[in-house]
Amino acid sequence: MGNGETTVEKKISTDTALDIPWNVVVHNDPVNLMTYVTMVFQRVFGYSKDRAQKHMLEVHEHGRSIVWTGVREPAESYVEQLQGYLLLATLEKAQ
Amino acid sequence: MTVEVTRTEDGLRLARLDLFFVELLRQIPVSADPADSDAARDRLYPTATNDAQSNEDWRAYVHPELKTLFTDATELVREDLEKFEQLDETNDNWAFEIPAIHFDQWLNVLNQARLALAARFDFKEIEMSQNGPRNIETVRDLSLFQVHFYGFLQECLLQDMAE
């Protein structure tokens, strides 16, 4: 029993290590309003208005912005929230 | 064509609406429904990665949650849209109030409608960045006008929320 638990712990640890880091990427679309995108970044990530606007402008001018980087589970949750706000958000492994 | 927008104690009031704008507002839930268009459905329900298995999981577990979120918001907006007031005998003076407690759902459904219309008609960036069509002669023109009008409403809501 004890050995089994140790194995599971090691597996989780290895998977987690392999999973770091993931990028949450927001892509440009011509429909979402710039003020709306800024508000969504403030709400979802708790970013300041300046930081949210910086990411919004990066999306607008460069076509995409990495808005958050970290472990996979919260990254997936962020993508789901952003898609709930109808932003074009994806998840990708950081280089 | 004019629409008067004022802040009230309980929300945002649209007035001096003629039947054309009343109909545009009533079309919000219809336009938001992506059922008739693969392009609209793909835009409202995107996948999340470039991995086929992950995307299959995303469709199985996340898309139903998004659908519930979008459907609930749409139903609430649909109920609000049953409360138009006709202010006089003419058909050019209707009023309508968006309750402040429903602003989030309205923003969401207006966005669903704008994105679904843009995907259906494949509107280009240049069409979106201009002020809308000068003349409405085709269904495409009308849909582009809708996208711009709904965007105007979103701007009004966002401005009010920021104050």
Boltz contact constraints between the chains, C-beta under 6 A:
constraints:
  - contact:
      token1: [A, 30]
      token2: [B, 125]
      max_distance: 6.0
  - contact:
      token1: [A, 30]
      token2: [B, 128]
      max_distance: 6.0
  - contact:
      token1: [A, 31]
      token2: [B, 114]
      max_distance: 6.0
  - contact:
      token1: [A, 31]
      token2: [B, 115]
      max_distance: 6.0
  - contact:
      token1: [A, 31]
      token2: [B, 118]
      max_distance: 6.0
  - contact:
      token1: [A, 33]
      token2: [B, 154]
      max_distance: 6.0
  - contact:
      token1: [A, 35]
      token2: [B, 158]
      max_distance: 6.0
  - contact:
      token1: [A, 79]
      token2: [B, 48]
      max_distance: 6.0
  - contact:
      token1: [A, 80]
      token2: [B, 62]
      max_distance: 6.0
  - contact:
      token1: [A, 84]
      token2: [B, 69]
      max_distance: 6.0
  - contact:
      token1: [A, 86]
      token2: [B, 111]
      max_distance: 6.0
  - contact:
      token1: [A, 86]
      token2: [B, 115]
      max_distance: 6.0
  - contact:
      token1: [A, 90]
      token2: [B, 48]
      max_distance: 6.0
  - contact:
      token1: [A, 91]
      token2: [B, 48]
      max_distance: 6.0
  - contact:
      token1: [A, 91]
      token2: [B, 49]
      max_distance: 6.0
